[in-house]
Amino acid sequence: MKILSVLLNLLILLTTLAYGEDQYKFDLSETEKKPYHFGGYAEFKPVAFWPNTNATQYKLNYYKRDPGGNTEEYNAKLQFEGSYEKEAARLYFKTNTDYKNSYFGESEHSNLYEGYASLKPSASLKVDAGKRTFKWGKGYAWNPVAFIDRPKDPNDPELALEGYIVVSADYIKSFEGPLKTISFTPVLFPVYDHINDNFGQSNNLNFAGKLYFLFYDTDIDLIVFTGGSKTTRYGLDFSRNITTNLEVHGEFAYTRDYQKNFIDSNGNSYLSEYDARSYLLGLRYLTAIYTTYIFEYYHNAAGFTEGEMKNYNSFIDKGYQSYLSTGKDTLLQKAANLTTNTYGMPNPMSSYLYLRISQQEPFDILYFTPAITGIWNLDDKSMTISPEMLYTRFTNWELRLKAMFLMGGKYSEFGEKQNDYRLEFRVGYYF
């Protein structure tokens, strides 16, 4: 297979480069703090897919095409980041370029992920203006209280995300006693034409805020978002180390007047409005032999029910049968539009379990970390299992081999994905 030869050649190249480096250079000037920083990340990721030709998502995406069995995809990523500091001022930026070569053709997309200016007039106060991310919430795979961040991909939650254009401040103060630290982060969040216009309704200046406490060694955040672009929402999160190797965390989000759009099996649209209460509970445990367990339960009150997801998949089947008999794809086009904005979002249903187990350097194999991740949809009992192997022997290089297996019954979330399983090899270099 073509992808295997690419992987083999790439491994040979990386080994040659790594052993050709002089790993014992020392430059005294590198220990001096410079006012500027520049670095980045480059990645090459080939992927092989084994399709599920009976799945509704396969029918929706390939009804006019015939990929002919397994398909391959080649991805590349290039990120640059840099900063410059002078006295109380700092400038920071991060760019991202994604390239994809797949069965559907080639595509390239470049964007500014973050780019903002900071002013720190005192040790307690900092003001930022520009495009940035906030990473609110304590969850690993999901963050229901991250009201002003883009949603994570639970299959790869550590990926960098694009920010929004805001004006924000951070004020922090320390105390003696049970309440050790308090901080306040107010955020002005504009949504206008060409400014955060994919966030919500335009022509609104929104407000978000986070109040943080370190109380009896427990991290606590109180969060709010209000404005015309989205309905008002309130959040609470916490994190606490029960022991040196056991941490528990949780989040609760309350969204007023949430509006959920859904369809029946005939494609008729409906709107339901209600107050949505979402929450997450999780823990992180590190054993004496450096095995890490991350476990989370997530309830998304804004998600679709099992019946609503079945109706959506049933509608795709009806649209596909209509296309076969009439040659018209009107129903499938409607289903595709719904997929882009609602049903196709990562984990769009209401109840999930997440478990990740990783083992650092098993059997004394240095620089090697295997892991396995599972996501279980509690509503329809479908699931994904993702084993992986990470190798970091070479300075600044990261090699990861990861597979994903999707399992579920008819009209379930993961059972109707367009692939049964996939295999990817990620080669990353930090500079």
Buried (B, 14 or more C-beta within 10 A) or exposed (E): EEBEEBBEEBEEEBEEEBEEEEEEEEEEEEEEEEEEEEEBBBBBBBBBBEBBEEBBBBBBBBBEEEBEEBBBBBBBBBBBBBBBBEEEEBBBBBBBBBBBBBEEEEEEEEEBBBBBEBBBEEEEBBBBBBBBBBEBBBBBBBBBBBBBBEBBEBBEBEEBBBBBBBBBBBBBEEEEEEEEEBBBBBBBBBBEEEBBBEBBEBEBEBEBBBBBBBBEEEBBBBBBBBBEBBBBBBBBBBBBBEEEEEBBBBBBBBBBEBEBEBBBBEBEEEEEEEEBBBBBBBBBBBEEEEBBBBBBBBBBBBBBBBBBBBBBBBBBBBBBEBBEEEEEBEBBEBBBEBBEEBBBEBBBBBBBBBBBBBBBEEEEEEEBBBBBBBBBBBBBBBBBBBBBBBBBBBEEBBBBBBBBBBBBEBBBBBBBBBBBBBBBBBBBBEE
